Amino acid sequence: MTICDYFSAADDQAAVAVVDRPGGPDEAGHDAVFLKNIDPVVAVAQLEAILTDCGYEEASQRPRSGQLLSSPEGDVSLVFSLSDTLGEALAAAAPADLARAAESWSMTAELQQCQAQTALGVLEALAGLARRAGAAGLRLYCQWSL
């Protein structure tokens, strides 16, 4: 099972530094949301497509969308960037928007038949992280670890 810690950081260098820190982004002083099995490349691009009403292909090609920032030779922990578009969409989403997105997102193969209510909890946590990051001028990232 993979652990996906979504967090905010000032820049890519600060984000990648969590790879070398025991305890991940939280121990490094970053605002973080701890999730399991929410892939920062495919599942997050699908979420972005749903929230921004575009196709998966468009969402996955946006700058910073699922971009590997850390060394690809890291076999235990990797850091990925999330697109600024996703951060803005999450931060701006009203509760009803999140509920609609959770329903659609929960039906994707990557969430493996996750309940809509569970997906909504994930979206609420990510939206809160995005709002705090936006207010502080920070960007969103994911540390993926085994």
OpenMM code with the backbone's topology and positions (N, CA, C; nanometers):
from openmm import Vec3, app, unit

residues = "MET THR ILE CYS ASP TYR PHE SER ALA ALA ASP ASP GLN ALA ALA VAL ALA VAL VAL ASP ARG PRO GLY GLY PRO ASP GLU ALA GLY HIS ASP ALA VAL PHE LEU LYS ASN ILE ASP PRO VAL VAL ALA VAL ALA GLN LEU GLU ALA ILE LEU THR ASP CYS GLY TYR GLU GLU ALA SER GLN ARG PRO ARG SER GLY GLN LEU LEU SER SER PRO GLU GLY ASP VAL SER LEU VAL PHE SER LEU SER ASP THR LEU GLY GLU ALA LEU ALA ALA ALA ALA PRO ALA ASP LEU ALA ARG ALA ALA GLU SER TRP SER MET THR ALA GLU LEU GLN GLN CYS GLN ALA GLN THR ALA LEU GLY VAL LEU GLU ALA LEU ALA GLY LEU ALA ARG ARG ALA GLY ALA ALA GLY LEU ARG LEU TYR CYS GLN TRP SER LEU".split()
positions = [
    Vec3(0.0850, -0.1182, 0.0000),
    Vec3(0.0000, 0.0000, 0.0000),
    Vec3(0.0892, 0.1241, 0.0000),
    Vec3(0.0536, 0.2176, -0.0836),
    Vec3(0.1327, 0.3403, -0.0911),
    Vec3(0.0728, 0.4477, -0.0010),
    Vec3(0.1610, 0.5281, 0.0534),
    Vec3(0.1222, 0.6428, 0.1336),
    Vec3(0.1455, 0.7658, 0.0468),
    Vec3(0.0463, 0.8510, 0.0393),
    Vec3(0.0578, 0.9730, -0.0399),
    Vec3(0.0299, 1.0904, 0.0518),
    Vec3(0.1357, 1.1597, 0.0895),
    Vec3(0.1233, 1.2771, 0.1750),
    Vec3(0.1166, 1.3998, 0.0853),
    Vec3(0.0015, 1.4630, 0.0812),
    Vec3(-0.0151, 1.5861, 0.0034),
    Vec3(0.0189, 1.7019, 0.0949),
    Vec3(0.0994, 1.7963, 0.0446),
    Vec3(0.1462, 1.9036, 0.1310),
    Vec3(0.1729, 2.0292, 0.0503),
    Vec3(0.1921, 2.1378, 0.1211),
    Vec3(0.2263, 2.2647, 0.0565),
    Vec3(0.3692, 2.3015, 0.0923),
    Vec3(0.4328, 2.3710, -0.0013),
    Vec3(0.5702, 2.4170, 0.0204),
    Vec3(0.5922, 2.5428, -0.0621),
    Vec3(0.6934, 2.6177, -0.0250),
    Vec3(0.7227, 2.7443, -0.0923),
    Vec3(0.7694, 2.7245, -0.2360),
    Vec3(0.8449, 2.6176, -0.2597),
    Vec3(0.8975, 2.5947, -0.3945),
    Vec3(0.9383, 2.4488, -0.4087),
    Vec3(0.9821, 2.4134, -0.5292),
    Vec3(1.0179, 2.2746, -0.5582),
    Vec3(1.1336, 2.2261, -0.4710),
    Vec3(1.2308, 2.3121, -0.4472),
    Vec3(1.3463, 2.2734, -0.3659),
    Vec3(1.3030, 2.2363, -0.2237),
    Vec3(1.2171, 2.3166, -0.1653),
    Vec3(1.1680, 2.2866, -0.0305),
    Vec3(1.0858, 2.1582, -0.0294),
    Vec3(1.0099, 2.1358, -0.1357),
    Vec3(0.9285, 2.0148, -0.1437),
    Vec3(1.0156, 1.8900, -0.1540),
    Vec3(1.1152, 1.8929, -0.2395),
    Vec3(1.2024, 1.7765, -0.2596),
    Vec3(1.2826, 1.7455, -0.1332),
    Vec3(1.3090, 1.8440, -0.0519),
    Vec3(1.3867, 1.8232, 0.0706),
    Vec3(1.3181, 1.7264, 0.1669),
    Vec3(1.1870, 1.7058, 0.1544),
    Vec3(1.1187, 1.6140, 0.2466),
    Vec3(1.1610, 1.4697, 0.2254),
    Vec3(1.2141, 1.4379, 0.1075),
    Vec3(1.2572, 1.3009, 0.0792),
    Vec3(1.3644, 1.2576, 0.1787),
    Vec3(1.4505, 1.3485, 0.2156),
    Vec3(1.5609, 1.3166, 0.3059),
    Vec3(1.5265, 1.3325, 0.4538),
    Vec3(1.4047, 1.3731, 0.4829),
    Vec3(1.3649, 1.3957, 0.6222),
    Vec3(1.2834, 1.2785, 0.6749),
    Vec3(1.3248, 1.2169, 0.7818),
    Vec3(1.2411, 1.1130, 0.8422),
    Vec3(1.1088, 1.1762, 0.8866),
    Vec3(1.0011, 1.1071, 0.8637),
    Vec3(0.8710, 1.1587, 0.9062),
    Vec3(0.7984, 1.2373, 0.7993),
    Vec3(0.8631, 1.2641, 0.6865),
    Vec3(0.7962, 1.3281, 0.5739),
    Vec3(0.7661, 1.4751, 0.5930),
    Vec3(0.6682, 1.5248, 0.5175),
    Vec3(0.6416, 1.6680, 0.5148),
    Vec3(0.5942, 1.7268, 0.6476),
    Vec3(0.5200, 1.6510, 0.7242),
    Vec3(0.4716, 1.7016, 0.8525),
    Vec3(0.5882, 1.7281, 0.9471),
    Vec3(0.6797, 1.6335, 0.9556),
    Vec3(0.7983, 1.6500, 1.0411),
    Vec3(0.8891, 1.7616, 0.9916),
    Vec3(0.8815, 1.7912, 0.8619),
    Vec3(0.9630, 1.8992, 0.8048),
    Vec3(0.8954, 2.0351, 0.8212),
    Vec3(0.7784, 2.0376, 0.8860),
    Vec3(0.7101, 2.1639, 0.9134),
    Vec3(0.6130, 2.2097, 0.8065),
    Vec3(0.5790, 2.1230, 0.7126),
    Vec3(0.4840, 2.1583, 0.6075),
    Vec3(0.3417, 2.1223, 0.6489),
    Vec3(0.2462, 2.1991, 0.6012),
    Vec3(0.1048, 2.1665, 0.6171),
    Vec3(0.0788, 2.0444, 0.5294),
    Vec3(0.0263, 1.9369, 0.5861),
    Vec3(0.0132, 1.8121, 0.5101),
    Vec3(-0.1204, 1.7434, 0.5364),
    Vec3(-0.1640, 1.6684, 0.4356),
    Vec3(-0.2819, 1.5820, 0.4426),
    Vec3(-0.2329, 1.4419, 0.4095),
    Vec3(-0.2568, 1.3471, 0.4978),
    Vec3(-0.2064, 1.2116, 0.4820),
    Vec3(-0.3147, 1.1229, 0.4227),
    Vec3(-0.2847, 1.0653, 0.3066),
    Vec3(-0.3808, 0.9809, 0.2356),
    Vec3(-0.3138, 0.8501, 0.1956),
    Vec3(-0.3950, 0.7510, 0.1660),
    Vec3(-0.3436, 0.6239, 0.1158),
    Vec3(-0.4003, 0.6013, -0.0235),
    Vec3(-0.3141, 0.5563, -0.1114),
    Vec3(-0.3545, 0.5123, -0.2454),
    Vec3(-0.4213, 0.6174, -0.3332),
    Vec3(-0.3950, 0.7445, -0.3132),
    Vec3(-0.4460, 0.8489, -0.4038),
    Vec3(-0.3287, 0.8929, -0.4910),
    Vec3(-0.3162, 0.8273, -0.6039),
    Vec3(-0.2058, 0.8460, -0.6973),
    Vec3(-0.1946, 0.9916, -0.7419),
    Vec3(-0.0751, 1.0527, -0.7279),
    Vec3(-0.0584, 1.1936, -0.7624),
    Vec3(-0.0485, 1.2212, -0.9126),
    Vec3(-0.0474, 1.1175, -0.9934),
    Vec3(-0.0371, 1.1388, -1.1378),
    Vec3(-0.1737, 1.1160, -1.2022),
    Vec3(-0.2199, 0.9928, -1.2084),
    Vec3(-0.3434, 0.9613, -1.2807),
    Vec3(-0.4682, 1.0038, -1.2025),
    Vec3(-0.4815, 0.9608, -1.0781),
    Vec3(-0.6025, 0.9925, -1.0017),
    Vec3(-0.6192, 1.1430, -0.9820),
    Vec3(-0.5093, 1.2125, -0.9592),
    Vec3(-0.5180, 1.3571, -0.9373),
    Vec3(-0.5499, 1.4294, -1.0684),
    Vec3(-0.4965, 1.3829, -1.1801),
    Vec3(-0.5317, 1.4437, -1.3093),
    Vec3(-0.6796, 1.4195, -1.3404),
    Vec3(-0.7309, 1.3030, -1.3035),
    Vec3(-0.8742, 1.2774, -1.3223),
    Vec3(-0.9567, 1.3726, -1.2363),
    Vec3(-0.9129, 1.3934, -1.1137),
    Vec3(-0.9811, 1.4885, -1.0263),
    Vec3(-0.9787, 1.6277, -1.0875),
    Vec3(-0.8644, 1.6694, -1.1375),
    Vec3(-0.8540, 1.8018, -1.1986),
    Vec3(-0.9471, 1.8138, -1.3195),
    Vec3(-0.9541, 1.7096, -1.3999),
    Vec3(-1.0440, 1.7109, -1.5165),
    Vec3(-1.1892, 1.7287, -1.4719),
    Vec3(-1.2272, 1.6614, -1.3663),
    Vec3(-1.3642, 1.6719, -1.3146),
    Vec3(-1.3903, 1.8120, -1.2603),
    Vec3(-1.2976, 1.8630, -1.1796),
    Vec3(-1.3181, 1.9941, -1.1172),
    Vec3(-1.3150, 2.1100, -1.2159),
    Vec3(-1.2361, 2.0956, -1.3224),
    Vec3(-1.2208, 2.2067, -1.4162),
    Vec3(-1.2983, 2.1845, -1.5462),
    Vec3(-1.3750, 2.0763, -1.5508),
    Vec3(-1.4611, 2.0469, -1.6659),
    Vec3(-1.3823, 2.0413, -1.7968),
    Vec3(-1.2751, 1.9637, -1.7945),
    Vec3(-1.1959, 1.9419, -1.9159),
    Vec3(-1.1721, 1.7920, -1.9278),
    Vec3(-1.1043, 1.7511, -2.0294),
    Vec3(-1.0718, 1.6106, -2.0455),
    Vec3(-0.9494, 1.5709, -1.9651),
    Vec3(-0.9366, 1.4418, -1.9404),
    Vec3(-0.8212, 1.3901, -1.8669),
    Vec3(-0.6913, 1.4278, -1.9369),
    Vec3(-0.6892, 1.4127, -2.0681),
    Vec3(-0.5667, 1.4424, -2.1443),
    Vec3(-0.5214, 1.5866, -2.1215),
    Vec3(-0.6151, 1.6797, -2.1272),
    Vec3(-0.5814, 1.8206, -2.1049),
    Vec3(-0.5292, 1.8427, -1.9625),
    Vec3(-0.5987, 1.7869, -1.8654),
    Vec3(-0.5575, 1.8048, -1.7260),
    Vec3(-0.4192, 1.7449, -1.7009),
    Vec3(-0.3924, 1.6280, -1.7583),
    Vec3(-0.2643, 1.5621, -1.7332),
    Vec3(-0.1469, 1.6307, -1.8031),
    Vec3(-0.1769, 1.7146, -1.9017),
    Vec3(-0.0714, 1.7849, -1.9749),
    Vec3(-0.0445, 1.9260, -1.9215),
    Vec3(-0.1194, 1.9687, -1.8228),
    Vec3(-0.0964, 2.1032, -1.7682),
    Vec3(0.0391, 2.1096, -1.6990),
    Vec3(0.0990, 2.2279, -1.6989),
    Vec3(0.2284, 2.2418, -1.6305),
    Vec3(0.2189, 2.1972, -1.4848),
    Vec3(0.3180, 2.1213, -1.4421),
    Vec3(0.3344, 2.0737, -1.3054),
    Vec3(0.2429, 1.9581, -1.2689),
    Vec3(0.1539, 1.9167, -1.3558),
    Vec3(0.0604, 1.8085, -1.3248),
    Vec3(0.1353, 1.6755, -1.3141),
    Vec3(0.1469, 1.6235, -1.1927),
    Vec3(0.2120, 1.4953, -1.1700),
    Vec3(0.3569, 1.4893, -1.2129),
    Vec3(0.4248, 1.6018, -1.2094),
    Vec3(0.5652, 1.6078, -1.2512),
    Vec3(0.6546, 1.5542, -1.1391),
    Vec3(0.7376, 1.4544, -1.1723),
    Vec3(0.8317, 1.3994, -1.0758),
    Vec3(0.9430, 1.5006, -1.0531),
    Vec3(0.9614, 1.5410, -0.9287),
    Vec3(1.0629, 1.6405, -0.8946),
    Vec3(1.1870, 1.5792, -0.8305),
    Vec3(1.1682, 1.4719, -0.7561),
    Vec3(1.2810, 1.4083, -0.6887),
    Vec3(1.3493, 1.3114, -0.7840),
    Vec3(1.4591, 1.2569, -0.7402),
    Vec3(1.5339, 1.1626, -0.8230),
    Vec3(1.4479, 1.0403, -0.8525),
    Vec3(1.4411, 0.9993, -0.9785),
    Vec3(1.3630, 0.8805, -1.0114),
    Vec3(1.4250, 0.7526, -0.9569),
    Vec3(1.5460, 0.7618, -0.9063),
    Vec3(1.6127, 0.6452, -0.8500),
    Vec3(1.5717, 0.6208, -0.7050),
    Vec3(1.4939, 0.7129, -0.6486),
    Vec3(1.4449, 0.6931, -0.5128),
    Vec3(1.3439, 0.5799, -0.5131),
    Vec3(1.3736, 0.4730, -0.4440),
    Vec3(1.2858, 0.3569, -0.4491),
    Vec3(1.1869, 0.3521, -0.3330),
    Vec3(1.2006, 0.4404, -0.2379),
    Vec3(1.1121, 0.4391, -0.1225),
    Vec3(1.0222, 0.5622, -0.1198),
    Vec3(1.0726, 0.6762, -0.1648),
    Vec3(0.9974, 0.8007, -0.1557),
    Vec3(1.0249, 0.8888, -0.2774),
    Vec3(0.9175, 0.9428, -0.3348),
    Vec3(0.9265, 1.0333, -0.4496),
    Vec3(0.8409, 1.1559, -0.4218),
    Vec3(0.8762, 1.2691, -0.4821),
    Vec3(0.7966, 1.3911, -0.4674),
    Vec3(0.7489, 1.4350, -0.6056),
    Vec3(0.6185, 1.4621, -0.6136),
    Vec3(0.5540, 1.5079, -0.7361),
    Vec3(0.4924, 1.6454, -0.7129),
    Vec3(0.4901, 1.7267, -0.8176),
    Vec3(0.4192, 1.8550, -0.8091),
    Vec3(0.2753, 1.8339, -0.8540),
    Vec3(0.1881, 1.9204, -0.8080),
    Vec3(0.0502, 1.9252, -0.8553),
    Vec3(0.0335, 2.0550, -0.9316),
    Vec3(-0.0564, 2.0570, -1.0273),
    Vec3(-0.0717, 2.1772, -1.1088),
    Vec3(-0.1315, 2.2912, -1.0279),
    Vec3(-0.0938, 2.4112, -1.0653),
    Vec3(-0.1519, 2.5293, -1.0012),
    Vec3(-0.3008, 2.5381, -1.0311),
    Vec3(-0.3419, 2.4895, -1.1482),
    Vec3(-0.4842, 2.4896, -1.1847),
    Vec3(-0.5651, 2.4054, -1.0867),
    Vec3(-0.5120, 2.2905, -1.0498),
    Vec3(-0.5809, 2.2055, -0.9534),
    Vec3(-0.5906, 2.2760, -0.8184),
    Vec3(-0.4805, 2.3349, -0.7738),
    Vec3(-0.4826, 2.4062, -0.6456),
    Vec3(-0.5862, 2.5162, -0.6442),
    Vec3(-0.5936, 2.5916, -0.7518),
    Vec3(-0.6931, 2.6999, -0.7613),
    Vec3(-0.8347, 2.6450, -0.7634),
    Vec3(-0.8565, 2.5358, -0.8372),
    Vec3(-0.9905, 2.4766, -0.8457),
    Vec3(-1.0347, 2.4216, -0.7100),
    Vec3(-0.9445, 2.3548, -0.6405),
    Vec3(-0.9780, 2.3032, -0.5072),
    Vec3(-1.0077, 2.4169, -0.4100),
    Vec3(-0.9253, 2.5203, -0.4134),
    Vec3(-0.9429, 2.6329, -0.3213),
    Vec3(-1.0737, 2.7061, -0.3457),
    Vec3(-1.1170, 2.7128, -0.4712),
    Vec3(-1.2385, 2.7867, -0.5069),
    Vec3(-1.3655, 2.7033, -0.4971),
    Vec3(-1.3529, 2.5731, -0.4819),
    Vec3(-1.4695, 2.4844, -0.4848),
    Vec3(-1.5596, 2.5041, -0.3632),
    Vec3(-1.6871, 2.5197, -0.3902),
    Vec3(-1.7886, 2.5266, -0.2853),
    Vec3(-1.8205, 2.3840, -0.2392),
    Vec3(-1.8805, 2.3682, -0.1228),
    Vec3(-1.9148, 2.2333, -0.0750),
    Vec3(-1.9967, 2.1519, -0.1762),
    Vec3(-2.0897, 2.2151, -0.2444),
    Vec3(-2.1701, 2.1425, -0.3439),
    Vec3(-2.0841, 2.0977, -0.4617),
    Vec3(-1.9853, 2.1795, -0.5003),
    Vec3(-1.8933, 2.1420, -0.6081),
    Vec3(-1.8107, 2.0195, -0.5679),
    Vec3(-1.7648, 2.0189, -0.4448),
    Vec3(-1.6862, 1.9066, -0.3959),
    Vec3(-1.7701, 1.7796, -0.3916),
    Vec3(-1.8946, 1.7912, -0.3501),
    Vec3(-1.9828, 1.6744, -0.3442),
    Vec3(-2.0064, 1.6172, -0.4840),
    Vec3(-2.0305, 1.7035, -0.5814),
    Vec3(-2.0499, 1.6559, -0.7202),
    Vec3(-1.9228, 1.5908, -0.7730),
    Vec3(-1.8094, 1.6540, -0.7475),
    Vec3(-1.6822, 1.5993, -0.7948),
    Vec3(-1.6532, 1.4647, -0.7276),
    Vec3(-1.6829, 1.4524, -0.6006),
    Vec3(-1.6582, 1.3281, -0.5273),
    Vec3(-1.7385, 1.2141, -0.5878),
    Vec3(-1.8605, 1.2415, -0.6255),
    Vec3(-1.9458, 1.1382, -0.6865),
    Vec3(-1.8823, 1.0864, -0.8149),
    Vec3(-1.8394, 1.1762, -0.9023),
    Vec3(-1.7771, 1.1355, -1.0290),
    Vec3(-1.6406, 1.0706, -1.0061),
    Vec3(-1.5615, 1.1305, -0.9203),
    Vec3(-1.4262, 1.0806, -0.8953),
    Vec3(-1.4286, 0.9415, -0.8340),
    Vec3(-1.5266, 0.9151, -0.7477),
    Vec3(-1.5343, 0.7846, -0.6808),
    Vec3(-1.5634, 0.6719, -0.7791),
    Vec3(-1.6106, 0.7047, -0.8972),
    Vec3(-1.6428, 0.6023, -0.9971),
    Vec3(-1.5258, 0.5699, -1.0895),
    Vec3(-1.4132, 0.6373, -1.0741),
    Vec3(-1.2977, 0.6106, -1.1597),
    Vec3(-1.2283, 0.4815, -1.1158),
    Vec3(-1.1652, 0.4163, -1.2084),
    Vec3(-1.0952, 0.2910, -1.1793),
    Vec3(-0.9841, 0.3110, -1.0766),
    Vec3(-0.9189, 0.4268, -1.0791),
    Vec3(-0.8070, 0.4516, -0.9879),
    Vec3(-0.8482, 0.4591, -0.8415),
    Vec3(-0.9702, 0.4957, -0.8153),
    Vec3(-1.0147, 0.4989, -0.6750),
    Vec3(-1.0696, 0.3640, -0.6313),
    Vec3(-1.0719, 0.2689, -0.7231),
    Vec3(-1.1095, 0.1312, -0.6926),
    Vec3(-1.2397, 0.1213, -0.6149),
    Vec3(-1.3417, 0.1790, -0.6721),
    Vec3(-1.4768, 0.1722, -0.6168),
    Vec3(-1.4867, 0.2322, -0.4766),
    Vec3(-1.4150, 0.3381, -0.4561),
    Vec3(-1.4208, 0.4126, -0.3306),
    Vec3(-1.5623, 0.4683, -0.3128),
    Vec3(-1.6115, 0.4691, -0.1938),
    Vec3(-1.7429, 0.5267, -0.1680),
    Vec3(-1.7380, 0.6780, -0.1905),
    Vec3(-1.8467, 0.7341, -0.2429),
    Vec3(-1.8516, 0.8785, -0.2695),
    Vec3(-1.8273, 0.9581, -0.1416),
    Vec3(-1.8780, 0.9101, -0.0301),
    Vec3(-1.8597, 0.9811, 0.0969),
    Vec3(-1.7129, 0.9840, 0.1378),
    Vec3(-1.6415, 0.8750, 0.1120),
    Vec3(-1.4981, 0.8702, 0.1415),
    Vec3(-1.4230, 0.9663, 0.0496),
    Vec3(-1.4593, 0.9646, -0.0795),
    Vec3(-1.3965, 1.0569, -0.1750),
    Vec3(-1.4234, 1.2018, -0.1357),
    Vec3(-1.5421, 1.2301, -0.0855),
    Vec3(-1.5749, 1.3653, -0.0413),
    Vec3(-1.4846, 1.4069, 0.0748),
    Vec3(-1.4603, 1.3178, 0.1678),
    Vec3(-1.3698, 1.3487, 0.2785),
    Vec3(-1.2296, 1.3825, 0.2297),
    Vec3(-1.1819, 1.3075, 0.1299),
    Vec3(-1.0514, 1.3347, 0.0702),
    Vec3(-1.0522, 1.4724, 0.0053),
    Vec3(-1.1570, 1.5019, -0.0717),
    Vec3(-1.1648, 1.6315, -0.1397),
    Vec3(-1.1736, 1.7471, -0.0407),
    Vec3(-1.2474, 1.7298, 0.0662),
    Vec3(-1.2561, 1.8363, 0.1668),
    Vec3(-1.1201, 1.8629, 0.2298),
    Vec3(-1.0458, 1.7562, 0.2576),
    Vec3(-0.9119, 1.7722, 0.3151),
    Vec3(-0.8186, 1.8411, 0.2156),
    Vec3(-0.8234, 1.7986, 0.0888),
    Vec3(-0.7378, 1.8605, -0.0131),
    Vec3(-0.7773, 2.0052, -0.0398),
    Vec3(-0.9075, 2.0335, -0.0384),
    Vec3(-0.9536, 2.1713, -0.0594),
    Vec3(-0.9062, 2.2614, 0.0544),
    Vec3(-0.9111, 2.2112, 0.1770),
    Vec3(-0.8608, 2.2884, 0.2903),
    Vec3(-0.7121, 2.3167, 0.2768),
    Vec3(-0.6362, 2.2159, 0.2359),
    Vec3(-0.4926, 2.2331, 0.2135),
    Vec3(-0.4688, 2.3367, 0.1039),
    Vec3(-0.5451, 2.3275, -0.0052),
    Vec3(-0.5295, 2.4220, -0.1172),
    Vec3(-0.5635, 2.5645, -0.0748),
    Vec3(-0.6661, 2.5811, 0.0071),
    Vec3(-0.7027, 2.7159, 0.0540),
    Vec3(-0.5921, 2.7755, 0.1404),
    Vec3(-0.5402, 2.6951, 0.2317),
    Vec3(-0.4326, 2.7443, 0.3187),
    Vec3(-0.3077, 2.7751, 0.2376),
    Vec3(-0.2767, 2.6892, 0.1412),
    Vec3(-0.1592, 2.7111, 0.0567),
    Vec3(-0.1753, 2.8378, -0.0263),
    Vec3(-0.2921, 2.8559, -0.0857),
    Vec3(-0.3158, 2.9749, -0.1671),
    Vec3(-0.3038, 3.1023, -0.0860),
    Vec3(-0.3578, 3.1007, 0.0346),
    Vec3(-0.3525, 3.2193, 0.1207),
    Vec3(-0.2092, 3.2530, 0.1602),
    Vec3(-0.1229, 3.1520, 0.1661),
    Vec3(0.0163, 3.1731, 0.2064),
    Vec3(0.1114, 3.1841, 0.0868),
    Vec3(0.0576, 3.1757, -0.0351),
    Vec3(0.1422, 3.1843, -0.1537),
    Vec3(0.2272, 3.0601, -0.1770),
    Vec3(0.1771, 2.9441, -0.1343),
    Vec3(0.2506, 2.8184, -0.1481),
    Vec3(0.1922, 2.7335, -0.2604),
    Vec3(0.2657, 2.6313, -0.3008),
    Vec3(0.2218, 2.5384, -0.4047),
    Vec3(0.1943, 2.4017, -0.3422),
    Vec3(0.1267, 2.3162, -0.4193),
    Vec3(0.0908, 2.1833, -0.3709),
    Vec3(0.1821, 2.0755, -0.4282),
    Vec3(0.2065, 1.9746, -0.3438),
    Vec3(0.2957, 1.8642, -0.3786),
    Vec3(0.2409, 1.7353, -0.3188),
    Vec3(0.3010, 1.6238, -0.3616),
    Vec3(0.2709, 1.4935, -0.3022),
    Vec3(0.4010, 1.4165, -0.2818),
    Vec3(0.4181, 1.3620, -0.1607),
    Vec3(0.5265, 1.2690, -0.1356),
    Vec3(0.4650, 1.1302, -0.1410),
    Vec3(0.5107, 1.0495, -0.2350),
    Vec3(0.4628, 0.9137, -0.2543),
    Vec3(0.5644, 0.8202, -0.1929),
    Vec3(0.5213, 0.7319, -0.1044),
    Vec3(0.6136, 0.6377, -0.0422),
    Vec3(0.5496, 0.5014, -0.0263),
    Vec3(0.6361, 0.4030, -0.0247),
    Vec3(0.5912, 0.2652, -0.0003),
    Vec3(0.5811, 0.2402, 0.1476),
] * unit.nanometer
topology = app.Topology()
chain = topology.addChain("A")
for resn in residues:
    res = topology.addResidue(resn, chain)
    for name in ("N", "CA", "C"):
        topology.addAtom(name, app.Element.getBySymbol(name[0]), res)
